[in-house]
């Protein structure tokens, strides 16, 4: 729960970033078909580990993931606050 909860709160950001990371790293690792299953699994696990660490770090500072915040701003038609309550006073 402690690992998956932050990842779930940033699901859209993580989905988009995983897509970009896979498209960039896949060719570098020689992944060009489903026959490259070991490399696909390895890259997937590596991306999940990076996202688990990054999601926790991000959400300690901000209320939403970057894509979730942008989506919220678009649907609310106004700029949503992004800083978490604990860090909102930093930089003032």
FISEKOL-643901 format. One line per field, with one value per atom (N, C-alpha, C, O): residue number from 1; residue in three letters; chain; x negated, y, z negated; atom name. Coordinates in pm, 1 decimal. Atoms other than C-alpha are relative to their C-alpha. Example, Ala and Ser with C-alpha at 12.3 -4.5 7.8 and 13.67 -1.06 7.14 Angstrom:
<rs>
k = [1;1;1;1;2;2;2;2]
r = [Ala;Ala;Ala;Ala;Ser;Ser;Ser;Ser]
c = [A;A;A;A;A;A;A;A]
px = [-89.0;-1230.0;-90.0;-193.6;82.0;-1367.0;77.0;26.1]
py = [-119.0;-450.0;120.0;118.1;-119.0;-106.0;109.0;219.8]
pz = [0.0;-780.0;0.0;-66.5;6.0;-714.0;-73.0;-89.9]
a = [N;CA;C;O;N;CA;C;O]
</rs>
This chain:
<rs>
k = [1;1;1;1;2;2;2;2;3;3;3;3;4;4;4;4;5;5;5;5;6;6;6;6;7;7;7;7;8;8;8;8;9;9;9;9;10;10;10;10;11;11;11;11;12;12;12;12;13;13;13;13;14;14;14;14;15;15;15;15;16;16;16;16;17;17;17;17;18;18;18;18;19;19;19;19;20;20;20;20;21;21;21;21;22;22;22;22;23;23;23;23;24;24;24;24;25;25;25;25;26;26;26;26;27;27;27;27;28;28;28;28;29;29;29;29;30;30;30;30;31;31;31;31;32;32;32;32;33;33;33;33;34;34;34;34;35;35;35;35;36;36;36;36;37;37;37;37;38;38;38;38;39;39;39;39;40;40;40;40;41;41;41;41;42;42;42;42;43;43;43;43;44;44;44;44;45;45;45;45;46;46;46;46;47;47;47;47;48;48;48;48;49;49;49;49;50;50;50;50;51;51;51;51;52;52;52;52;53;53;53;53;54;54;54;54;55;55;55;55;56;56;56;56;57;57;57;57;58;58;58;58;59;59;59;59;60;60;60;60;61;61;61;61;62;62;62;62;63;63;63;63;64;64;64;64;65;65;65;65;66;66;66;66;67;67;67;67;68;68;68;68;69;69;69;69;70;70;70;70;71;71;71;71;72;72;72;72;73;73;73;73;74;74;74;74;75;75;75;75;76;76;76;76;77;77;77;77;78;78;78;78;79;79;79;79;80;80;80;80;81;81;81;81;82;82;82;82;83;83;83;83;84;84;84;84;85;85;85;85;86;86;86;86;87;87;87;87;88;88;88;88;89;89;89;89;90;90;90;90;91;91;91;91;92;92;92;92]
r = [Unk;Unk;Unk;Unk;Unk;Unk;Unk;Unk;Unk;Unk;Unk;Unk;Unk;Unk;Unk;Unk;Unk;Unk;Unk;Unk;Unk;Unk;Unk;Unk;Unk;Unk;Unk;Unk;Unk;Unk;Unk;Unk;Unk;Unk;Unk;Unk;Unk;Unk;Unk;Unk;Unk;Unk;Unk;Unk;Unk;Unk;Unk;Unk;Unk;Unk;Unk;Unk;Unk;Unk;Unk;Unk;Unk;Unk;Unk;Unk;Unk;Unk;Unk;Unk;Unk;Unk;Unk;Unk;Unk;Unk;Unk;Unk;Unk;Unk;Unk;Unk;Unk;Unk;Unk;Unk;Unk;Unk;Unk;Unk;Unk;Unk;Unk;Unk;Unk;Unk;Unk;Unk;Unk;Unk;Unk;Unk;Unk;Unk;Unk;Unk;Unk;Unk;Unk;Unk;Unk;Unk;Unk;Unk;Unk;Unk;Unk;Unk;Unk;Unk;Unk;Unk;Unk;Unk;Unk;Unk;Unk;Unk;Unk;Unk;Unk;Unk;Unk;Unk;Unk;Unk;Unk;Unk;Unk;Unk;Unk;Unk;Unk;Unk;Unk;Unk;Unk;Unk;Unk;Unk;Unk;Unk;Unk;Unk;Unk;Unk;Unk;Unk;Unk;Unk;Unk;Unk;Unk;Unk;Unk;Unk;Unk;Unk;Unk;Unk;Unk;Unk;Unk;Unk;Unk;Unk;Unk;Unk;Unk;Unk;Unk;Unk;Unk;Unk;Unk;Unk;Unk;Unk;Unk;Unk;Unk;Unk;Unk;Unk;Unk;Unk;Unk;Unk;Unk;Unk;Unk;Unk;Unk;Unk;Unk;Unk;Unk;Unk;Unk;Unk;Unk;Unk;Unk;Unk;Unk;Unk;Unk;Unk;Unk;Unk;Unk;Unk;Unk;Unk;Unk;Unk;Unk;Unk;Unk;Unk;Unk;Unk;Unk;Unk;Unk;Unk;Unk;Unk;Unk;Unk;Unk;Unk;Unk;Unk;Unk;Unk;Unk;Unk;Unk;Unk;Unk;Unk;Unk;Unk;Unk;Unk;Unk;Unk;Unk;Unk;Unk;Unk;Unk;Unk;Unk;Unk;Unk;Unk;Unk;Unk;Unk;Unk;Unk;Unk;Unk;Unk;Unk;Unk;Unk;Unk;Unk;Unk;Unk;Unk;Unk;Unk;Unk;Unk;Unk;Unk;Unk;Unk;Unk;Unk;Unk;Unk;Unk;Unk;Unk;Unk;Unk;Unk;Unk;Unk;Unk;Unk;Unk;Unk;Unk;Unk;Unk;Unk;Unk;Unk;Unk;Unk;Unk;Unk;Unk;Unk;Unk;Unk;Unk;Unk;Unk;Unk;Unk;Unk;Unk;Unk;Unk;Unk;Unk;Unk;Unk;Unk;Unk;Unk;Unk;Unk;Unk;Unk;Unk;Unk;Unk;Unk;Unk;Unk;Unk;Unk;Unk;Unk;Unk;Unk;Unk;Unk;Unk;Unk;Unk;Unk;Unk;Unk;Unk;Unk;Unk;Unk;Unk;Unk;Unk;Unk;Unk;Unk;Unk;Unk]
c = [A;A;A;A;A;A;A;A;A;A;A;A;A;A;A;A;A;A;A;A;A;A;A;A;A;A;A;A;A;A;A;A;A;A;A;A;A;A;A;A;A;A;A;A;A;A;A;A;A;A;A;A;A;A;A;A;A;A;A;A;A;A;A;A;A;A;A;A;A;A;A;A;A;A;A;A;A;A;A;A;A;A;A;A;A;A;A;A;A;A;A;A;A;A;A;A;A;A;A;A;A;A;A;A;A;A;A;A;A;A;A;A;A;A;A;A;A;A;A;A;A;A;A;A;A;A;A;A;A;A;A;A;A;A;A;A;A;A;A;A;A;A;A;A;A;A;A;A;A;A;A;A;A;A;A;A;A;A;A;A;A;A;A;A;A;A;A;A;A;A;A;A;A;A;A;A;A;A;A;A;A;A;A;A;A;A;A;A;A;A;A;A;A;A;A;A;A;A;A;A;A;A;A;A;A;A;A;A;A;A;A;A;A;A;A;A;A;A;A;A;A;A;A;A;A;A;A;A;A;A;A;A;A;A;A;A;A;A;A;A;A;A;A;A;A;A;A;A;A;A;A;A;A;A;A;A;A;A;A;A;A;A;A;A;A;A;A;A;A;A;A;A;A;A;A;A;A;A;A;A;A;A;A;A;A;A;A;A;A;A;A;A;A;A;A;A;A;A;A;A;A;A;A;A;A;A;A;A;A;A;A;A;A;A;A;A;A;A;A;A;A;A;A;A;A;A;A;A;A;A;A;A;A;A;A;A;A;A;A;A;A;A;A;A;A;A;A;A;A;A;A;A;A;A;A;A;A;A;A;A;A;A;A;A;A;A;A;A]
px = [-82.4;0.0;-86.6;-57.0;86.6;-279.4;-70.1;-101.2;65.5;-440.4;102.3;81.0;-97.6;-129.7;89.4;134.6;-89.0;75.4;-52.2;23.4;50.0;-152.6;0.6;27.4;-1.5;-179.5;141.7;160.9;-138.6;199.3;46.2;123.1;-36.9;236.2;-62.0;-15.6;66.5;4.5;14.5;-76.7;-18.0;151.4;-15.8;-81.7;10.2;184.0;-144.5;-195.9;140.5;-165.5;-86.8;-172.7;80.4;-310.6;26.7;-66.0;-31.9;-127.8;-70.7;-132.6;63.1;-251.8;-152.6;-216.8;145.9;-608.2;-50.5;-156.9;41.2;-625.4;0.7;-87.5;-7.2;-518.5;-121.7;-185.2;115.4;-787.4;-129.1;-212.9;122.3;-1055.1;-15.3;-125.6;7.3;-967.5;-33.6;-112.8;29.1;-969.6;-144.3;-203.3;139.3;-1310.6;-99.2;-197.9;95.6;-1479.8;13.2;-84.9;-21.8;-1325.7;-97.6;-165.0;94.9;-1527.3;-146.7;-227.2;137.2;-1844.6;-34.1;-149.4;20.4;-1796.5;22.9;15.1;-20.8;-1724.7;137.8;157.3;-136.3;-1355.8;71.1;95.9;-72.0;-1180.3;113.8;181.5;-113.3;-932.1;31.3;-43.8;-37.8;-750.7;-89.8;-81.5;95.3;-1020.9;-109.4;-181.0;101.2;-1244.1;55.1;32.4;-70.2;-1046.4;-88.7;-48.2;82.3;-1335.3;-35.2;-32.6;32.3;-1434.9;124.8;116.1;-124.7;-1070.5;33.6;68.6;-28.4;-1019.4;-99.9;-60.9;101.7;-1347.8;25.0;16.2;-27.4;-1264.4;125.7;129.8;-124.7;-911.7;-24.4;23.9;30.0;-1039.9;-82.9;-57.1;82.8;-1303.3;84.7;68.1;-86.5;-1041.8;90.3;109.2;-86.2;-809.4;-75.2;-20.5;80.4;-1088.7;-26.5;-12.0;24.1;-1178.0;127.6;122.9;-125.9;-811.6;42.6;97.2;-35.7;-756.8;-79.0;-22.7;84.1;-1049.6;38.7;55.9;-30.6;-966.3;138.0;154.4;-135.3;-593.5;3.4;64.5;6.1;-661.1;-70.8;-23.9;75.7;-920.4;84.2;91.9;-78.9;-694.8;115.8;137.7;-120.8;-384.9;-29.3;61.9;37.2;-575.2;-12.3;-9.9;16.9;-617.4;122.2;148.5;-111.1;-310.2;126.8;121.2;-129.9;60.8;31.5;92.4;-35.8;87.7;-123.5;-223.6;103.4;-130.5;11.6;115.3;-3.5;-218.7;115.8;183.5;-109.7;30.1;135.6;229.9;-125.1;301.2;31.3;147.2;-18.4;248.4;45.3;138.6;-37.6;266.5;143.4;219.9;-135.6;581.8;101.3;207.5;-87.5;737.2;17.8;129.5;-9.0;655.9;88.3;169.2;-81.0;811.2;148.1;234.4;-140.6;1128.7;66.8;188.2;-55.8;1173.8;0.8;65.2;15.8;1088.1;-62.7;-33.3;76.3;863.7;-124.1;-130.0;124.7;517.3;24.0;64.6;-17.2;533.1;-127.5;-236.8;121.2;296.2;-69.8;-4.5;74.0;20.9;-86.9;-109.4;85.9;-200.7;77.1;193.1;-65.4;-122.2;2.1;-73.7;-11.9;-23.7;-129.2;-157.7;125.1;-356.7;-106.7;-191.8;106.3;-567.3;49.2;-26.8;-56.2;-335.1;-68.9;-73.6;63.7;-520.6;-144.0;-200.2;138.8;-864.6;-8.0;74.0;22.0;-992.3;74.7;68.2;-71.3;-776.5;-84.5;-40.8]
py = [-119.8;0.0;125.9;221.5;-118.2;244.7;24.9;139.6;-14.7;179.7;27.1;112.9;-9.4;142.9;122.7;172.2;-115.7;431.4;123.4;183.8;-115.1;710.4;-25.1;66.2;31.1;532.4;12.3;58.3;-11.9;516.2;144.0;179.9;-141.7;884.6;71.6;178.5;-58.0;956.2;-91.4;-100.3;101.2;695.8;56.1;-5.7;-57.4;924.1;40.3;10.3;-37.9;1069.5;-123.4;-125.1;122.0;720.4;-72.2;-125.8;63.6;582.5;72.3;9.3;-78.2;864.9;-12.0;-27.7;8.0;852.3;-139.6;-153.0;136.5;472.1;-17.8;-82.9;8.3;503.6;66.4;9.5;-72.3;763.1;-75.4;-91.7;72.9;568.7;-127.7;-161.6;123.5;247.0;28.8;-42.7;-34.3;415.3;44.9;20.4;-44.4;569.7;-111.8;-128.0;101.6;278.5;-130.4;-203.3;125.4;-7.4;-21.5;-124.5;18.4;47.3;-7.4;-78.7;4.9;107.7;-138.0;-180.9;134.3;-234.2;-108.2;-227.3;95.8;-397.1;-64.5;-170.5;54.0;-452.8;44.2;162.8;-33.6;-473.8;-96.9;-84.6;92.0;-759.1;-63.7;-49.3;66.9;-960.2;-119.3;-176.7;108.8;-1225.5;41.4;-43.6;-51.8;-1002.8;8.7;107.5;-1.4;-1096.1;29.4;109.5;-31.8;-1095.0;149.5;207.3;-143.8;-740.8;82.8;184.1;-71.5;-627.7;-4.8;96.9;14.8;-765.6;80.5;148.3;-75.6;-616.1;149.3;217.3;-142.5;-272.4;39.1;144.5;-27.8;-289.7;7.2;98.9;0.2;-377.9;122.5;185.5;-118.2;-103.1;126.6;211.2;-117.5;155.6;5.0;111.8;3.1;43.6;39.8;110.5;-36.5;75.5;150.6;216.3;-144.1;424.3;77.1;176.5;-69.2;526.8;-9.4;86.8;14.6;390.4;99.1;165.1;-94.4;594.3;142.9;224.8;-136.4;904.6;45.2;160.2;-36.8;898.2;37.0;137.0;-31.2;886.9;131.6;213.6;-124.8;1163.3;119.8;220.0;-110.1;1382.7;37.3;155.1;-26.9;1347.7;45.4;90.3;-62.0;1444.7;151.5;224.2;-142.2;1785.8;63.9;182.6;-52.8;1824.3;-81.1;-197.4;66.1;1740.6;-100.7;-204.3;80.9;1588.0;-25.3;45.5;20.3;1440.2;108.7;174.4;-106.5;1676.3;-14.2;84.3;19.3;1523.4;12.7;66.6;-12.0;1498.4;145.7;186.9;-142.6;1864.6;71.2;151.4;-63.0;1970.1;-37.3;48.0;43.6;1763.2;72.2;114.1;-70.5;1919.7;145.4;197.2;-139.9;2270.5;11.1;103.5;-3.6;2193.1;-23.7;43.6;31.0;2043.8;101.1;120.5;-101.7;2311.1;138.4;230.0;-128.0;2594.0;106.5;225.3;-92.8;2749.7;-72.4;-195.4;57.3;2697.6;-60.5;8.9;69.8;2439.0;12.8;14.7;-2.0;2462.6;-135.6;-240.0;125.8;2203.6;-31.4;-148.5;24.0;2249.8;-68.1;-35.3;62.9;2023.9;98.0;195.0;-89.1;2187.9;13.1;117.9;-1.5;2094.6;85.7;141.4;-73.9;2266.2;130.4;200.7;-120.7;2549.7;127.5;227.1;-120.3;2794.5;16.9;125.2;-8.2;2717.1;93.7;86.5;-91.8;2989.3;132.0;215.4;-126.8;3267.3;98.6;210.9]
pz = [0.0;0.0;0.0;71.7;6.7;-86.2;133.1;165.4;-129.7;254.0;109.6;195.2;-108.4;469.3;-8.4;94.8;14.1;327.9;73.2;149.4;-76.1;457.8;150.9;229.0;-143.7;792.8;54.7;167.3;-42.9;812.3;7.9;97.0;-2.7;730.6;119.3;159.0;-116.7;1023.1;122.0;204.2;-103.8;1260.4;141.1;224.7;-134.8;1563.8;30.8;138.6;-18.1;1518.9;20.8;109.0;-12.3;1470.8;131.5;192.4;-128.0;1774.5;114.3;200.1;-107.0;1996.1;-4.4;99.4;10.0;1861.4;34.9;95.3;-36.2;1895.5;151.5;207.4;-145.6;2258.1;63.7;152.5;-54.1;2329.6;-29.0;59.7;36.0;2140.6;81.6;124.5;-77.8;2321.4;145.6;207.0;-139.2;2661.3;18.7;124.0;-9.5;2589.5;-30.3;41.4;43.3;2409.3;78.5;93.4;-71.9;2609.7;114.6;119.3;-110.3;2926.7;-46.2;13.7;51.3;2724.3;-55.0;-50.9;54.1;2563.4;104.9;74.7;-107.4;2897.8;-0.8;58.6;3.1;2827.6;127.1;148.6;-122.7;3161.4;29.3;131.4;-16.1;3117.2;-135.0;-231.4;124.4;2853.2;-30.8;-139.4;23.5;2892.6;-98.7;-151.7;92.6;2677.1;-142.0;-211.8;127.3;2365.4;-121.6;-205.9;117.7;2112.5;-8.8;-117.4;0.4;2214.9;-30.1;-99.5;25.6;2210.0;-149.2;-209.1;143.6;1858.6;-82.4;-177.5;73.2;1737.8;5.3;-96.9;-14.6;1875.3;-76.4;-139.8;72.0;1732.8;-150.5;-216.8;143.6;1385.1;-37.0;-139.6;27.5;1401.3;-0.7;-88.7;-5.8;1502.5;-122.7;-180.9;118.7;1220.9;-126.9;-211.5;117.3;963.0;-0.1;-103.2;-10.6;1088.5;-31.7;-104.1;25.1;1084.2;-146.1;-200.0;141.2;732.4;-84.9;-172.2;75.5;597.3;33.3;-57.0;-42.9;800.7;-46.2;-87.0;41.7;718.6;-147.7;-185.4;143.1;344.8;-26.0;-104.9;16.6;368.6;44.0;-27.1;-55.3;584.5;-91.5;-119.7;78.6;368.5;-142.2;-211.6;127.9;53.4;15.7;-83.6;-27.1;218.1;66.0;46.9;-78.4;439.5;-24.4;-64.2;20.7;418.9;108.6;81.6;-115.9;765.6;84.7;74.1;-100.8;1035.5;105.2;113.7;-100.8;1321.8;99.3;128.7;-96.8;1569.1;-68.8;-10.8;74.5;1301.8;-29.0;-23.5;25.9;1216.1;127.9;124.4;-126.7;1581.8;37.4;82.3;-29.4;1630.4;-89.7;-43.5;94.6;1319.7;41.8;40.0;-45.7;1444.6;123.6;133.2;-121.6;1784.2;-29.3;27.0;26.3;1641.3;-92.4;-85.0;90.6;1371.4;65.1;13.9;-68.8;1617.5;-89.9;-76.9;83.9;1353.5;-50.7;-52.1;50.0;1212.0;-138.2;-231.4;127.6;934.7;-82.0;-25.5;82.5;638.3;11.4;12.1;-15.6;674.1;-121.3;-152.1;117.0;367.2;-110.9;-135.9;113.8;75.7;-115.3;-115.3;114.9;-252.1;-78.2;-136.1;76.6;-408.2;65.8;-3.6;-68.4;-140.6;61.0;127.6;-62.6;-39.6;-48.5;23.7;54.2;-263.1;46.0;29.9;-45.3;-115.4;119.2;210.6;-110.4;112.7;-12.0;78.3;18.5;-27.2;-75.5;-100.4]
a = [N;CA;C;O;N;CA;C;O;N;CA;C;O;N;CA;C;O;N;CA;C;O;N;CA;C;O;N;CA;C;O;N;CA;C;O;N;CA;C;O;N;CA;C;O;N;CA;C;O;N;CA;C;O;N;CA;C;O;N;CA;C;O;N;CA;C;O;N;CA;C;O;N;CA;C;O;N;CA;C;O;N;CA;C;O;N;CA;C;O;N;CA;C;O;N;CA;C;O;N;CA;C;O;N;CA;C;O;N;CA;C;O;N;CA;C;O;N;CA;C;O;N;CA;C;O;N;CA;C;O;N;CA;C;O;N;CA;C;O;N;CA;C;O;N;CA;C;O;N;CA;C;O;N;CA;C;O;N;CA;C;O;N;CA;C;O;N;CA;C;O;N;CA;C;O;N;CA;C;O;N;CA;C;O;N;CA;C;O;N;CA;C;O;N;CA;C;O;N;CA;C;O;N;CA;C;O;N;CA;C;O;N;CA;C;O;N;CA;C;O;N;CA;C;O;N;CA;C;O;N;CA;C;O;N;CA;C;O;N;CA;C;O;N;CA;C;O;N;CA;C;O;N;CA;C;O;N;CA;C;O;N;CA;C;O;N;CA;C;O;N;CA;C;O;N;CA;C;O;N;CA;C;O;N;CA;C;O;N;CA;C;O;N;CA;C;O;N;CA;C;O;N;CA;C;O;N;CA;C;O;N;CA;C;O;N;CA;C;O;N;CA;C;O;N;CA;C;O;N;CA;C;O;N;CA;C;O;N;CA;C;O;N;CA;C;O;N;CA;C;O;N;CA;C;O;N;CA;C;O;N;CA;C;O;N;CA;C;O;N;CA;C;O;N;CA;C;O;N;CA;C;O;N;CA;C;O;N;CA;C;O;N;CA;C;O;N;CA;C;O;N;CA;C;O;N;CA;C;O;N;CA;C;O]
</rs>
